Amino acid sequence: MSITSIKVGGFGSAVRSNLVSVSQTNFAWATLLDVRPPERGRRRLHDRLAHALRTAIRDGRLVEGAAVPPSRALAEELGCSRWVVTEAYAQLIAEGYLSAQVGSATRVSWTPDTAPPQPHARHAPARPPTRYDLAPGLPDLRAFPRRRWADAVRAVTGSALHDDLGLPDPAGHAVLRTTIAQYLRRSRGADAHVASVAVCAGITDGLVRACRALRAEGITDLAVEDPGWGRLRDAATSAGLRAHPVPVDHDGLRVDDLVHTPARAVIVGAAHQFPTCTVLSPARRARLVRWAREVDGFLIEDDYDAEFRYDRHPIAVMQGMDPSRVFLLGSVSKTLSPALGLGWLVAPAAMTSALRAANLVAVAPPVLDQLALATFIDRGWYDAHLRAARRRFRARRDLLVRTLGAQVPEGRVAGTAAGLHILLHLPDGTDTRAAVQAAAATGLRLADLDDYRAKRSTENALVLGYGNISDTEIPPAVTLLREALRPAIPRSRPDAH
C-alpha cells in the first residue's frame, strides 16, 4: 500500500476548526501529516504515523488540548486498518504526547513550552516584570476617559454620513481639522486654519511628513536638541535629512550654536523641552525666529505636552509669532493615550502644497476615530479631562519631589513645574547606568539622561516620569530607587554610611 503526505481532515460537517477547544468534535483539523516511507530502510506504517503525529506536536502544529481524529475516521482517511492508528496512538500515549479518557476524545497533552531546554541552548536571563514605572513617555493610562470616549465613538458611528465611510482624505477629515484649528487658536495661541492643519498618526508621523516636504524644497540639514527624544532624530534621518545635535542649557536651545551647523531647519521643544524640562526663554524665542528668516529656513515646534503647566498658564506656541516659518506638531498621546494614534501638523501656508506632494502615500488615521476626537473636543470633554489631569499631575509631581527630598537627599530636582517628568541631578561620579540596571532588576523602570544624548556626558541625572504611576506607588518606588542608587553614588568619605 502506497501512502503519501495527507491532510487530516474531511471528518464530516460537525468538525470544528478551533484547535484549543475542548469539544469532542475537534479533531486536529487540517494538520499536515507526512507518513511517506523513509528513503532508507523500511518502517512500519504505525511507526511512521506515530512519527508524523509526534513531529506535528513538537512543532506546535498540534497544540496542547487539541483532539486527534477518532481511530476509525483516521484509518478511513489513510486507507489502512484501524489497528495501525490505535497502535500509533498507544505509542504516543505511552510517551506522554497524547492522553485518553474513556468516553472522551484522545487529546494532545504536550506543548513545546513545557519541553526541557536544549543542552547547548543559551537563554537571556528573564527580567522581572515592571512593578513601578518611573520612566517618562506615558500619561496616566488608568485615567483614560473610557466612558466619554465610548460615547463619542457611539455618537459618530450613528451620525456619520455615507460619504464619511468612503476613502479618507489624506489630510484628515475636515470636521476634525476645523475642530483642531479652533482648539489651537483658543488654547495654544496658534495661527491655525483648516487649510493649514493635517491630521496624522502622532508627532513622529507629522515630523516625517514635514521633513519630507523640507527635503523636497532643497533643505538637507536639520538641527536637533541635545539631549532630546531620539525618535525625533531618527524620524528626520529616515526622511532623508542630516541631523546635527545642538546643546540645550537652562534657557533652552542654544540658538547661537546654530550658526556652526549647515542646518536650515530645527526641531525645538519651546514650551517644555524633553528631557531637560526647560522652557525656551523669550529672548531665544525671538532670536530663533530671526535665525529662520536669516537662513530662509523653518522651525518645527514640538508641542507634545505643553498643556501641562502647573505654576502658571501654558506658554503660547512659537508658531503664532511667525506662521510662515513654523511647523507645529501636536498629539493626544500625552493627554489621552498613544493607543489612539491621533495627532496634527500645522504647516506654513506656502508649504501645504509641498507637504501633500511629498507625502503622496501618507495615510490618515481612521475616519471614525477622527470624528470621535472632534466630538470629544467639541462637547467640552477634552478641556474637562485636561483640567482634571493638571490637578492630578501637579499633586503627583509635588509628592514625588517631596519623597525624593526625604529619601534621596543627595539628588537635586531640576526643571520647570510642567509636563510628565522631572530631572533628578545626582552627585559627580554617580554611575547612573548601573543604577538603572539595578532598579530594573527589582521591577522599577527608570531612564538615564545619557540615553537621550548624542554622546555620553559627565552630567549625572535620571529622567523620572510620573505620568503612568499612581500616587500610592510613589513612596515604594522611590524606596527602590534609593536602594538602586546606594552603590552607584560615590561616598564622600571612606567611613561614610
C-alpha positions in Angstrom: 0.0 0.0 0.0 1.5 3.4 -1.1 0.6 6.2 1.4 2.0 9.7 0.8 1.6 13.0 2.6 -2.0 13.5 3.6 -4.1 16.1 5.4 -6.1 15.0 8.4 -9.5 16.4 7.6 -12.8 15.6 5.9 -14.3 14.2 9.1 -17.8 15.4 8.4 -19.7 18.7 8.8 -19.5 18.5 12.6 -15.7 19.0 12.6 -14.7 22.3 14.3 -11.6 24.3 13.4 -10.6 25.6 16.8 -7.6 23.5 17.9 -7.8 24.5 21.5 -11.5 23.8 22.0 -12.4 21.0 24.4 -15.2 19.9 22.2 -15.1 16.2 21.3 -15.7 17.2 17.7 -12.3 18.9 17.5 -10.1 16.5 15.5 -6.8 18.4 14.9 -8.4 19.7 11.8 -6.3 20.3 8.6 -3.0 19.3 10.2 -0.4 18.0 7.7 0.9 14.5 8.4 3.8 13.2 6.4 3.7 9.4 6.5 5.8 8.6 3.5 8.3 5.8 3.8 11.9 6.9 4.6 14.4 6.9 1.8 16.5 4.3 3.5 15.1 1.2 5.2 11.5 0.2 5.9 9.4 1.5 8.8 6.1 0.0 9.6 3.1 2.2 8.9 2.0 2.7 12.5 5.6 3.8 13.3 5.5 6.3 10.5 2.1 7.6 11.7 3.4 7.9 15.3 6.5 9.8 14.0 4.3 12.2 11.9 2.0 13.0 14.9 4.9 13.4 17.3 6.6 15.8 14.9 3.4 17.9 14.5 3.1 18.1 18.3 6.7 19.1 18.8 6.4 21.8 16.1 3.4 23.3 17.7 1.1 22.5 14.8 -1.0 20.3 17.2 -1.4 22.4 20.3 -2.0 21.2 23.8 -5.6 20.2 24.4 -6.4 19.6 20.7 -8.2 16.4 19.9 -6.8 14.0 17.3 -9.3 12.2 15.0 -11.1 9.0 16.1 -9.1 6.0 15.2 -11.8 4.7 12.8 -12.1 8.1 11.0 -8.3 8.5 10.6 -7.9 4.9 9.4 -10.6 5.5 6.7 -8.8 8.7 5.7 -5.4 6.9 5.4 -6.9 3.8 3.8 -5.4 1.5 6.4 -6.6 -0.8 9.2 -7.8 0.7 12.4 -5.1 -1.3 14.2 -2.4 1.0 12.6 -4.0 4.1 14.1 -4.6 2.6 17.6 -1.0 1.3 17.7 0.3 4.8 16.9 -2.0 6.4 19.5 -1.0 3.9 22.1 2.7 4.6 21.5 2.2 8.4 21.9 0.1 7.9 25.0 2.9 5.9 26.5 5.4 8.7 25.6 3.2 11.4 27.1 2.3 13.2 23.9 -1.3 12.1 24.0 -3.8 11.3 26.7 -7.0 9.3 26.5 -10.0 9.0 28.8 -13.0 6.7 28.5 -15.9 8.4 26.8 -13.7 11.3 25.6 -11.5 12.2 22.6 -7.8 11.4 22.6 -6.1 14.8 23.1 -2.6 16.3 22.8 -1.1 16.6 26.3 2.3 18.0 25.5 3.4 21.5 24.4 6.8 22.8 23.2 6.6 25.4 26.0 7.0 22.6 28.6 9.8 20.8 26.8 13.1 20.7 28.6 15.7 23.2 27.3 18.2 22.0 24.8 21.6 21.1 26.4 23.5 23.8 24.5 20.8 26.5 24.3 21.6 29.8 25.9 18.8 32.0 27.2 19.0 35.6 28.3 18.1 36.0 32.0 14.5 36.8 32.5 13.8 40.4 33.6 11.4 40.8 36.4 8.0 42.3 35.4 7.7 46.0 36.0 6.3 46.8 39.4 6.7 50.6 39.3 7.0 52.8 36.2 9.1 55.9 36.7 10.2 56.1 33.1 9.0 59.0 31.0 6.8 58.9 28.0 3.3 57.9 29.1 0.3 59.7 30.6 -2.0 58.3 33.3 -3.4 55.3 31.4 -5.7 54.5 34.4 -7.4 57.8 33.9 -8.3 57.4 30.3 -11.9 58.7 29.9 -13.3 55.4 28.7 -17.0 56.2 29.1 -16.9 59.5 27.4 -14.6 58.3 24.6 -17.1 55.4 24.1 -19.9 57.9 24.0 -18.1 59.9 21.3 -17.4 56.8 19.2 -21.0 55.7 19.6 -22.3 59.1 18.6 -20.2 59.4 15.4 -20.9 55.8 14.4 -24.6 56.6 14.4 -24.4 60.0 12.8 -21.6 59.6 10.3 -22.7 60.4 6.7 -22.3 57.8 4.0 -19.5 59.8 2.4 -17.6 59.7 5.7 -17.3 55.9 5.3 -15.6 56.2 2.0 -11.9 56.7 1.2 -10.4 59.2 3.8 -8.9 62.5 2.8 -5.1 62.1 3.3 -5.0 65.4 5.0 -7.7 64.3 7.5 -11.4 64.8 7.8 -12.5 68.4 7.5 -14.5 68.2 10.7 -11.6 67.3 12.9 -9.3 69.8 11.1 -11.7 72.5 11.8 -12.0 71.5 15.4 -8.2 71.3 15.9 -7.7 74.7 14.3 -10.2 76.3 16.7 -8.8 74.5 19.7 -5.2 75.6 18.9 -6.3 79.2 18.4 -8.1 79.4 21.7 -5.8 77.3 23.9 -2.3 77.5 22.4 -2.3 80.9 20.7 -1.7 79.4 17.3 -2.4 80.9 14.0 -4.1 77.8 12.6 -6.7 77.4 9.9 -8.4 74.5 8.3 -6.3 74.6 5.2 -3.0 74.5 7.3 -4.0 71.6 9.5 -3.2 68.0 8.6 -4.3 65.1 10.7 -1.6 62.5 11.3 -0.9 59.4 13.5 1.2 61.4 16.0 4.2 63.7 16.4 6.6 61.3 14.8 4.4 60.8 11.8 3.9 64.5 11.5 7.6 65.2 11.7 8.4 62.7 9.0 5.9 64.4 6.7 7.3 67.9 7.5 10.9 66.6 6.9 10.0 65.1 3.5 8.4 68.4 2.5 11.6 70.3 3.6 13.8 67.8 1.7 11.7 68.4 -1.5 12.3 72.1 -1.0 16.1 71.6 -1.0 16.7 71.6 2.7 19.1 68.8 3.6 20.3 69.6 7.1 18.3 69.8 10.4 19.3 70.8 13.9 18.0 68.7 16.8 18.2 69.4 20.5 20.8 67.6 22.6 19.7 65.9 24.8 16.5 65.2 23.1 14.0 62.5 22.1 15.9 60.0 19.9 12.8 59.0 17.9 12.6 62.6 16.5 16.2 62.4 15.3 15.6 59.0 13.8 12.4 60.3 12.1 14.3 63.2 10.5 17.1 60.9 9.2 14.6 58.4 7.8 13.1 61.3 5.8 16.5 62.0 4.2 17.8 64.8 6.3 21.1 65.0 8.1 20.7 65.7 11.8 23.0 68.0 13.8 22.9 68.0 17.6 22.8 71.4 19.2 23.2 71.8 23.0 20.4 72.7 25.4 21.0 74.7 28.6 18.8 76.2 31.3 17.3 78.7 28.8 16.6 76.0 26.2 18.2 75.5 22.8 21.4 77.5 22.4 20.4 79.3 19.3 23.8 80.9 18.8 25.2 77.5 18.2 23.0 77.0 15.1 25.4 79.2 13.1 28.0 76.4 13.5 25.9 73.9 11.6 24.7 73.9 8.0 21.1 73.4 9.2 18.2 75.5 7.7 15.6 73.8 9.9 15.5 72.9 13.6 13.2 70.8 15.9 12.6 72.6 19.1 10.5 72.0 22.3 9.8 75.6 23.1 7.1 75.3 25.8 8.7 72.3 27.6 11.9 70.7 26.3 12.3 66.9 26.7 14.2 65.7 28.7 15.7 68.8 30.4 12.3 70.3 31.5 13.5 73.8 30.4 11.4 76.4 28.7 12.9 78.4 25.8 13.5 81.9 27.1 11.7 84.9 25.5 15.0 86.2 24.1 15.9 82.9 22.5 12.4 82.6 21.0 12.8 85.9 19.2 16.4 85.0 18.2 15.3 81.7 16.8 12.6 83.3 14.7 15.1 85.8 13.3 17.5 82.9 12.6 14.9 81.2 10.5 14.3 84.3 8.4 18.1 84.9 8.0 18.8 81.5 6.6 15.5 81.2 4.7 14.7 78.2 6.9 12.0 76.7 9.1 11.3 75.8 12.7 9.5 72.6 13.7 7.8 73.1 17.1 7.2 70.0 19.1 4.3 70.9 21.4 4.0 67.4 22.8 2.9 68.0 26.5 2.6 71.8 26.7 -1.0 71.6 28.1 0.5 70.5 31.5 1.9 73.6 33.2 1.5 73.8 37.0 2.9 77.1 38.1 1.2 79.3 35.5 -0.8 79.1 32.3 0.8 77.2 29.5 3.0 79.4 27.3 1.7 80.1 23.8 3.3 78.4 20.9 6.0 80.0 18.8 4.0 79.2 15.7 1.9 82.3 16.4 5.0 84.5 16.2 5.7 83.6 12.5 3.2 81.1 10.9 5.1 81.4 7.6 8.3 79.9 9.2 7.0 77.4 11.8 5.6 73.9 11.6 3.6 73.0 14.7 3.3 69.4 15.9 0.9 68.1 18.5 -1.0 64.9 19.5 -3.2 63.4 22.2 -0.5 60.8 23.1 0.4 62.6 26.3 -3.0 64.0 27.1 -5.2 60.9 26.4 -3.3 57.8 25.2 -0.8 56.9 22.5 -3.1 54.0 21.6 -5.4 56.4 19.8 -2.7 57.3 17.2 -4.1 60.8 16.6 -2.1 64.0 16.1 -1.8 67.1 13.9 0.6 69.1 11.9 0.1 72.8 11.2 2.1 73.8 8.2 3.1 77.3 6.8 0.6 78.2 4.1 3.4 78.3 1.5 4.3 74.7 2.4 0.9 73.0 2.2 1.2 72.0 -1.4 4.8 70.8 -0.9 3.6 68.9 2.2 1.0 67.0 0.2 3.2 66.4 -2.8 6.0 65.0 -0.7 3.7 62.6 1.2 1.6 61.0 -1.6 1.2 57.7 0.3 0.6 59.2 3.7 -2.4 57.6 5.4 -4.7 59.5 7.8 -5.9 57.8 10.9 -9.3 56.0 10.7 -12.1 58.4 10.0 -14.4 57.3 12.8 -11.6 57.9 15.3 -11.1 61.3 13.8 -14.7 62.2 14.2 -14.8 60.8 17.7 -11.9 63.1 18.7 -13.7 66.1 17.1 -16.8 65.2 19.1 -14.8 64.7 22.3 -13.3 68.2 21.9 -16.5 70.0 20.7 -18.5 68.7 23.7 -16.0 70.1 26.1 -14.9 66.7 27.4 -11.3 67.3 26.3 -11.0 70.5 28.3 -12.6 68.9 31.3 -10.2 66.0 31.1 -7.2 68.3 30.9 -8.3 70.3 33.9 -8.6 67.1 36.0 -5.3 65.8 34.6 -3.5 69.0 35.5 -4.7 68.8 39.1 -3.8 65.2 39.4 -0.3 65.6 37.9 0.5 68.7 39.9 -0.3 66.9 43.1 1.6 63.8 41.9 4.7 65.8 40.9 4.7 67.5 44.3 4.5 64.2 46.1 7.4 62.8 44.0 9.6 65.8 44.7 8.9 65.6 48.5 9.5 61.9 48.6 12.8 62.3 46.7 13.9 65.0 49.1 13.3 62.8 52.0 14.7 59.5 50.7 17.3 60.7 48.1 18.8 63.9 49.7 21.8 63.6 47.5 19.7 64.4 44.5 18.6 67.7 43.1 15.3 68.1 41.2 15.5 70.5 38.2 13.2 71.7 35.6 10.0 73.7 35.2 6.9 72.6 37.0 5.3 71.2 33.9 4.9 68.1 31.8 5.0 64.5 33.0 8.6 64.1 34.1 11.4 65.7 36.2 15.1 65.6 36.1 17.0 64.3 39.1 20.6 65.5 39.2 23.0 63.3 41.2 26.5 63.8 42.6 29.5 63.7 40.3 30.7 60.3 39.7 27.4 58.6 40.1 27.0 55.5 37.9 23.5 56.3 36.6 23.6 53.4 34.1 24.3 50.9 36.9 21.5 52.4 38.9 19.1 52.0 36.1 20.1 48.4 35.7 19.9 47.7 39.4 16.4 49.2 39.5 15.3 47.1 36.6 16.3 44.0 38.4 13.8 44.9 41.2 11.0 45.8 38.8 11.5 49.6 38.8 11.7 51.4 35.4 14.0 54.4 35.2 15.7 56.4 32.4 19.2 57.7 32.3 19.7 61.2 30.9 22.6 60.0 28.8 20.2 57.7 26.9 18.9 60.9 25.2 22.3 62.4 24.4 24.2 62.2 21.1 27.2 61.1 23.2 27.8 60.4 26.9 28.3 63.4 29.3 29.9 63.9 32.7 26.5 65.2 33.9 24.8 62.6 36.0 21.0 62.7 36.1 17.9 60.5 35.8 14.8 61.3 33.9 11.8 60.3 36.1 8.3 60.1 34.7 5.2 60.4 37.0 2.5 60.1 34.4 1.9 56.3 34.5 2.3 55.7 38.2 -0.3 56.0 40.9 0.2 58.3 44.0 0.3 55.3 46.3 3.0 53.7 44.3 5.4 56.6 44.5 6.8 56.0 48.0 7.7 52.3 47.5 9.1 53.2 44.0 11.4 55.9 45.5 12.5 53.4 48.2 13.6 51.0 45.4 15.3 53.9 43.7 17.2 54.8 46.8 18.4 51.2 47.1 19.5 51.2 43.5 21.4 54.4 43.9 23.1 53.4 47.2 26.1 51.6 45.5 26.0 53.9 42.5 26.6 57.2 44.3 30.3 57.6 45.4 30.9 58.0 49.1 32.3 61.3 50.2 34.4 59.7 52.9 35.9 56.3 53.4 33.8 55.8 56.6 30.6 57.3 55.2 27.5 55.3 55.6 
